[in-house]
Amino acid sequence: MPIHQTARTFGARRVPSLSHASGAWQLGEVVQALRDNIWPGGGISLDVEHLVVGGGGGGGGAFPAYTSGGGGGGGQVFGGTATVADATSVTVTVGAGGSGGVGIPGGGYVAPTSGSQSVFDTVTAAGGGHGGVWTVAPATGASGGGGSNQISGSAALAIGASGGTGQGNAGGDAFVGTNNAAASGGGGGGGAGGAGSDYSGLDGGNGGVGVSAAITGSYYGGGGGGGAANGLAGSGGSGGGGNGSTGNGNGSSGAANTGGGGGGAAATTVTGARTAGDGGSGVVIIRYDEARTLTATGSLVSATTTAAGFKTTTFTSGTGSISFA
């Protein structure tokens, strides 16, 4: 039925006013006006499936002798569907992984850092907490970092950090003792799907498992494994968690764009102090109708594939905004 109100003319194309669209309109004219958000009553929107993963926490480094760093916690994992209007600006940020702790041969260390949050529109996925190392306590994050073993140190520093409320899981605990030869492994970092394991004898705890995302079928947010000065190192959790190290070794970093925590390092001598693995960076993945065109601004780095009537765009780093037409 025609809408009998007032219209404006723009060259060869008719354009409705902000509140009126008089006369008879062709379907194509109405659709174009809706896409341009100038049709009275609103524009076209689309459903956007999304996966948002925060950056993983860095593992705990190793210093002094006979120390084992805790694994870093995995980043938070969010999946769902959002309704986005055409020409509406949506914020996208890909969180960086935290830095692994650094043991300095001969004395001292640099503390690890936690992962950074990732954002899609109103959805925010927190970063994982870093692992513990000597006098640095593991950090609470989306999932908590694992504790570090303590030789005549503070028992509190050996306890894995808790995960954020409704976000993830706790890191595993390490051992407190005075016998260098019996120095235990560090605790595993918590994962998005499960807690990090405690040390077991001389061995480091395994990182907690991540969670599977429907949009890709892959796991994300695995915790990093704990280091082990005298035993077996903990393994990283499914979802990109880095493995811990044994002896005088460096921890492995979490896999890029998984939010996996970094693996803890281990040292048996002061000169053998070692570096833990960095946390894996986060990721933002969206899936939407292949007929739509996405425009991105800022420093965002992405790649797009098309299959079965949908486009899938994966943002691997940066921050900025996107819109659809």
C-alpha positions in Angstrom: 0.0 0.0 0.0 1.5 3.4 -0.9 2.7 5.7 1.8 1.2 9.1 1.2 3.6 11.5 2.8 6.4 13.9 1.7 9.6 13.0 -0.2 12.7 14.7 -1.3 14.3 14.4 -4.8 18.1 13.8 -5.0 19.1 13.9 -8.7 17.6 10.9 -10.5 17.1 9.1 -7.2 14.2 9.8 -4.8 15.2 10.1 -1.2 12.7 10.1 1.7 12.9 12.8 4.3 13.7 11.9 7.8 10.1 11.3 8.7 8.1 11.0 5.4 8.1 8.9 2.3 5.1 9.9 0.1 3.8 8.4 -3.1 4.3 4.9 -4.5 7.8 3.5 -4.1 9.5 0.6 -5.9 10.7 -2.3 -3.7 14.3 -1.6 -4.8 14.1 2.0 -3.7 12.8 1.0 -0.3 15.5 -1.6 0.2 18.2 0.9 -0.8 16.8 3.5 1.6 16.7 0.9 4.4 20.4 0.0 3.7 21.3 3.7 3.9 19.4 4.1 7.1 17.3 6.9 5.7 13.9 5.1 5.4 11.5 6.4 8.1 11.2 3.8 10.9 14.7 2.3 10.7 17.2 0.4 8.6 18.2 -3.2 7.9 20.0 -5.2 10.6 21.7 -8.6 10.5 22.6 -11.4 12.9 26.3 -11.8 13.5 27.6 -14.9 15.1 30.7 -14.2 17.1 33.6 -15.7 19.1 35.6 -13.4 21.4 38.7 -14.7 23.2 40.9 -12.7 25.6 44.7 -13.0 25.6 46.4 -15.7 27.7 48.5 -14.9 30.7 52.3 -15.2 30.7 54.0 -18.1 32.5 56.2 -17.6 35.6 59.9 -17.4 34.9 62.6 -19.3 37.0 64.9 -17.7 39.5 66.7 -18.5 41.8 68.0 -22.1 41.7 65.5 -24.9 42.1 62.5 -22.9 41.2 59.6 -23.8 39.0 57.3 -21.1 37.5 53.5 -21.5 37.4 51.6 -21.7 34.1 49.7 -18.7 32.8 45.9 -18.8 32.8 43.8 -19.0 29.6 41.8 -16.1 28.3 38.0 -15.9 28.6 36.0 -17.4 25.8 32.6 -15.9 24.7 30.4 -17.2 21.9 27.0 -16.0 20.7 25.0 -14.0 18.2 24.4 -10.2 18.1 22.1 -8.2 16.0 23.9 -5.3 14.3 22.2 -2.5 12.3 23.6 -1.5 8.9 26.0 1.5 9.1 26.3 1.1 12.8 29.9 1.3 14.1 30.9 -1.7 16.2 34.1 -1.8 18.3 36.5 -4.7 17.8 39.7 -5.2 19.9 42.0 -8.2 19.9 43.7 -8.7 23.3 47.4 -9.3 23.4 48.9 -12.2 25.4 50.8 -11.5 28.6 54.6 -11.6 28.7 56.4 -14.5 30.3 58.5 -13.9 33.3 62.2 -13.6 32.8 64.8 -15.1 35.1 68.1 -13.2 34.8 71.2 -15.5 35.0 73.2 -14.6 38.1 70.4 -12.9 39.9 66.9 -11.3 39.6 63.9 -11.6 37.4 61.3 -9.7 35.4 57.8 -10.4 36.5 55.3 -11.9 34.1 52.1 -10.0 33.0 48.5 -11.0 32.5 46.7 -11.1 29.1 44.6 -8.3 27.8 40.9 -8.2 27.1 39.2 -8.7 23.6 36.1 -6.8 22.6 33.3 -7.2 20.1 30.5 -4.6 20.4 29.2 -5.0 24.0 31.0 -8.3 24.6 34.2 -8.3 26.5 36.4 -11.3 27.1 39.0 -10.9 29.9 42.6 -11.9 29.7 44.1 -14.8 31.7 46.2 -14.2 34.8 49.9 -14.6 34.8 51.7 -17.5 36.5 53.7 -17.2 39.8 57.4 -16.9 40.1 59.4 -16.8 43.4 58.2 -13.7 45.2 55.6 -12.8 42.6 52.1 -14.2 43.3 50.1 -15.7 40.5 47.4 -13.4 39.2 43.6 -13.7 39.1 42.3 -13.3 35.6 39.6 -14.9 33.4 41.4 -18.0 34.6 44.1 -17.8 37.3 47.8 -18.4 37.0 49.5 -21.4 38.6 51.5 -21.1 41.8 55.3 -21.3 41.9 57.2 -23.7 44.1 58.7 -22.2 47.2 62.1 -23.1 48.7 62.0 -21.5 52.2 59.5 -19.0 50.7 56.0 -18.0 51.3 53.3 -20.7 51.3 50.8 -18.1 50.0 52.8 -17.7 46.8 52.5 -21.4 46.0 48.7 -21.3 45.8 47.2 -21.0 42.3 45.1 -17.8 41.7 41.3 -18.0 41.3 39.5 -17.4 38.1 37.2 -14.4 37.6 33.6 -14.9 38.7 31.7 -16.5 35.8 34.8 -16.3 33.6 37.1 -19.3 34.0 38.9 -21.5 36.5 41.7 -21.5 39.1 45.3 -22.3 38.6 47.0 -25.2 40.3 49.1 -25.2 43.5 52.8 -25.8 43.9 54.9 -27.1 46.8 56.5 -25.4 49.7 59.6 -27.0 51.2 63.3 -26.5 52.2 65.0 -29.3 50.3 66.4 -28.2 46.9 66.7 -31.8 45.7 63.0 -32.3 46.3 61.9 -29.0 44.7 58.5 -29.6 43.1 57.0 -28.4 39.9 54.9 -25.3 39.5 51.1 -25.4 39.3 49.3 -25.4 35.9 47.4 -22.3 34.7 43.6 -22.5 34.8 41.8 -23.0 31.6 38.5 -21.6 30.3 37.0 -25.1 30.6 38.8 -26.6 33.7 41.1 -25.8 36.5 44.9 -26.2 36.3 46.4 -29.2 38.0 48.4 -29.1 41.2 52.0 -30.2 41.3 52.5 -34.0 41.7 55.7 -34.9 43.5 58.5 -33.4 41.5 56.3 -32.8 38.4 54.6 -29.7 37.3 50.9 -29.4 37.0 49.1 -29.6 33.7 47.3 -26.5 32.3 43.5 -26.6 32.5 41.5 -27.5 29.4 40.0 -24.8 27.2 36.5 -24.8 25.6 35.4 -25.8 22.1 33.8 -23.0 20.0 30.9 -23.8 17.7 32.0 -21.3 15.0 35.3 -23.1 14.3 35.1 -26.4 16.1 38.5 -25.6 17.8 39.5 -25.2 21.4 40.5 -21.9 23.0 41.6 -20.6 26.4 43.8 -23.5 27.6 46.1 -23.0 30.6 49.8 -23.2 30.5 51.7 -26.1 32.1 53.8 -25.6 35.2 57.6 -25.8 35.1 59.6 -28.6 36.9 63.2 -28.1 38.1 63.6 -31.8 38.9 60.7 -33.6 37.4 58.4 -33.7 34.4 57.0 -30.4 33.2 53.3 -29.9 33.0 51.6 -29.9 29.6 49.6 -27.0 28.2 45.8 -27.5 28.2 43.8 -28.1 25.0 43.1 -24.6 23.6 46.6 -23.3 22.9 48.2 -23.6 26.4 52.0 -23.7 26.3 54.0 -26.5 27.9 56.2 -25.9 31.0 59.9 -26.6 30.9 62.1 -29.0 32.9 65.6 -28.6 34.2 67.2 -25.3 33.0 64.6 -24.7 30.3 62.4 -22.0 28.9 58.6 -22.4 28.9 56.7 -22.6 25.7 54.4 -19.8 24.6 50.7 -20.1 24.2 49.5 -20.5 20.6 48.7 -17.3 18.8 45.0 -16.4 18.5 43.9 -19.0 21.0 44.1 -17.2 24.3 46.3 -20.0 25.7 48.4 -19.4 28.7 52.2 -19.5 28.6 54.2 -22.4 30.1 56.2 -21.9 33.3 60.1 -22.1 33.2 62.4 -24.0 35.5 65.9 -23.6 36.8 68.3 -25.8 38.9 71.1 -23.3 39.1 71.4 -19.5 39.6 73.1 -19.2 36.2 70.5 -21.4 34.6 67.6 -19.0 35.3 65.1 -19.1 32.4 62.3 -17.4 30.7 58.7 -18.5 30.7 56.4 -18.6 27.7 54.3 -15.7 26.6 50.5 -16.0 26.6 48.8 -16.6 23.3 47.0 -13.6 21.8 43.2 -13.5 21.7 41.0 -13.5 18.7 37.6 -12.2 17.4 35.8 -14.2 14.8 32.5 -13.2 13.2 30.2 -15.0 10.8 27.5 -13.2 8.7 25.5 -13.3 5.5 27.8 -13.4 2.4 25.7 -10.7 0.7 26.9 -8.1 3.2 30.0 -6.0 3.0 32.2 -5.3 6.0 34.3 -2.1 6.4 37.0 -1.9 9.0 38.9 1.1 10.4 41.8 1.4 12.8 44.7 -1.0 13.1 42.6 -4.2 12.8 44.3 -7.1 10.9 41.8 -9.7 9.5 41.1 -12.3 6.8 37.8 -13.4 5.4 36.6 -16.6 3.8 33.2 -17.5 2.2 31.4 -20.8 2.4 27.8 -22.1 2.5 26.2 -18.7 2.1 28.2 -17.0 4.9 31.4 -14.9 5.3 33.7 -15.6 8.2 36.1 -12.8 9.2 38.9 -13.5 11.7 40.5 -10.5 13.4 44.0 -11.6 14.6 45.3 -8.3 16.0 44.7 -4.6 16.5 41.8 -2.4 17.5 39.2 -0.3 15.6 35.6 -0.4 14.5 33.6 -2.2 11.8 30.3 -1.6 10.0 28.1 -3.5 7.6 26.3 -2.6 4.4 
